[in-house]
Amino acid sequence: MAKLKLGTIPDDKPVKLTIELPAAIHRDLVAYGNALGRETGQGVVDPAKLIGPMLVRFMATDRAFAKLRRSESATPRAHSDKSGSEKPT
C-alpha cells in the first residue's frame, strides 16, 4: 500500500467552523479517513478531523504562500498610537 501524506491525526482542541462541501469531496474524505485509519491503526478517522491536517499540509507545501509569509514577517509594520491621543501634524 502507498504511504499517505497524512500521519496520525492529533487530538487537539478544535475551533469550530461550519462549511459546505460538495458531495464528491465528502465521499473522498470518508474514503481517505478509512484508508488512513487502516494505515495508522487508528480505526476509521472522521472526515471532519482530516480537513485541518490537510490544510496544514497544503499550506506548508505551497511555495507562493511561504514566500508571502516570509515577506510579511520581514516587512516592519506601522504601530498605531495605543494611548488614544493623536499625534500632532
N, C-alpha and C positions, 0 to 999 in steps of 0.2 A: 504494500500500500504506500502511496506517495505521502510524504510528510506535509501536513497542513501548515499554513503560515501562522496560525494562532496556536498557542500552547494552552496550558491550564488557565481557566478564567478565574482571576482573583475575586474573592468575596469582599467587596468594598462598599462603603456607604454610597448609595446612588443619589443622583439628582434626578428628579422625575421630569421627563419630557413626554409630551403627547404628540405623536406623529402618525401620519397615514402613509402606508407603503403599498405599492402595487402588489396584487396577489402573487405574482410570479416571484417577486423578491422575497416575500414571506415564505413561500414554498422552498426557495433556495436556502433561506436562513434555517428553516426546520431541517432540511437535508444536511446542511453544514453542521448544525448542532448535533445531529445524530452521528455523523462521521467523526466529529471532534470528540464526542463522548466515548465512542469506541476506541479511538486512538489514545486518549489520555486516561481512560478508565474512570472517568467522572460520571458515567451514565449519560443520559440524554441531557444536553445543555439547552436551556430555554433560549429561544431565538432573541428575546429582548436583551439577554446578557451578552450576546455576540456583538451587538451594534457598537458599543463603546470601544472594546478592544480592536474591532475592525477599523473604526475611525482613527484610533491612536496609531495603528499600523500604517494606515493610508497617509496620514499627515506626516508621520516620521519618515516616509519614503518619498514624499513629494518635494522635489528639489526646489521648485519655484517657491513653495511655501516656506521652506527652510531659509532660502535666500531673503525672503521678505521679513521673516522673524529676525534674522541677523541684522538686516539694515535698520529695522525699527529699534532694536536694542542698542545699536551703535549711534543712533541719532539722539542728541540731547533733546529733552522735551522741556518746553517752557512751563514753569510752575506758576499757578495763579497766586495772588496775594491772599493768604488764608485768614488774614485779620479782618477782612471785610471792608477795609478802607481802600479808597482808590489812590493810586499814585499820582502825584502832580504831573501835569503835562507841560 
